[in-house]
Amino acid sequence: MTEKLYYHNPYLKTFTARVVRYLHHDGHPAVVLDQTAFYPTGGGQPNDTGTLNGVVVFDVQPGDERQVIHLLRAPLTQDQVIGEIDWARRFDHMQQHSGQHILSQAFEQTLNAQTVGFHLGEAVCTIDLDRAPLSTEQVAPALRQANQIVLENRPIIARFVEPEELAPMPLRKMPTVDGPIRIVQVQDYDWSPCGGTHVARSGEIGPIQIVRLERRKAQTRVHFLCGWRALADYNAKQQIVQSLSTRFTTAEDDIVPTIERMETEIKALRKQIDTVQAQLVEYRLVGWLDSAMPTGPWRVIALTLDEYDLAMVKEIARRLTERPGVIALLTSHTNLVFACAQDVNADMNAAIQAACAVGGGKGGGRPQFAQGSLAERSLIQTALAAAREILNPPA
């Protein structure tokens, strides 16, 4: 059994210990110590990292018989070790985990929403609630209450109790282990069974911020950040706001109205462009039809239309093939659009398949209309040649 020093003092950064077992675990050298300050992965919280006598500890896992297994980047030969944990990582985990307890209690009190899952990720943490959907406006009171508890700097006390001592405690959730239970209490606010590491006072958690709400069937996944993570996120977003304010030459409060006005103007301009483009296409149709190359009983029109988007290219193909006997082989950048008139006995799907086969692309469609894309623009002529072979009219 490894004595878990992080239960006694989660702020312990260095410690001495004795190696009681050398082993290989998951293909890596590893050791078990008589005591450790390294927290192993469990309860939604990731493991600590650090060093033992300078050798990197990259993973820590719970083992049999209440042992803690330290996975190493290189073998360790000394029996006596000095351990050093990555304090920045540890304190970050303490902030996130303590913040989760407070935020979960806030959801329960303001929304009657129970926490059914928790994950402490490398970049963001999540709480799964048993209610959906939930909006930003609905969770706002919970977020405000959680930050109020943080600002009150309440003591957070962790201790082991016997099962018979649990009855008078207003536990937010029931324990899932037997024997002595570790209870983490946020003074006069939250009581939860938990084996993780926590700060000593709520003020150390720092700001709590919800960054995303994700509906997952009957549950809502709340993405949140605490402490230094929340501050880093705020600073990054503030830089974006300042950049937009400078770019649009407007006050920060006016950024959204400015963007909304620009979106309205862009939509109007796009509508005008579409109208002008349609008029231009109508004008150019005559010239394109005149450029058709007679191929047996058909007229083949091959055009490169890089100035048009794919939707317009498809519309041009439709307009061209309203005329009898017309086959349209149109390209735009790496896109191919093949179409034929109703009276043309040709297979556009077969033609597009042949073109894509030599052009390293993919595509398909119907006998009268098909589209595809090539791997490179330089292959267009090779692809068109392959298509023309398929489209040779009957003698």
ABEGO torsion letter per residue (X at the ends): XBBBAAAABAABABBBBBBABBBBBGGBBBBBBABBABBBBEGGBBBBBEBBGGBBBABBBBBBGGBBBBBBABBBABABBBBBBBAAAAAAAAAAAAAAAAAAAAAAAAAGBBBABBBBBAABBBBBBABOBBBAAAAAAAAAAAAAAAAAGBBBBBBBBBAAAAAABBBABBBABBEBBBBBBBBGABBBBBABBBBABAAAAEBBBBABBBBBEABBBBBBBBEAAAAAAAAAAAAAAAAAAAAAGBBAAAAAAAAAAAAAAAAAAAAAAAAAAAAAAAAAAAAAAAABBBBEABBBBBBBBAABBAAAAAAAAAAAAABBGBBBBBBBEABBBBBBBAABBBBAAAAAAAAAAAAGBBEEEBAABBBBBBABAAAAAAAAAAAAAAABBBX
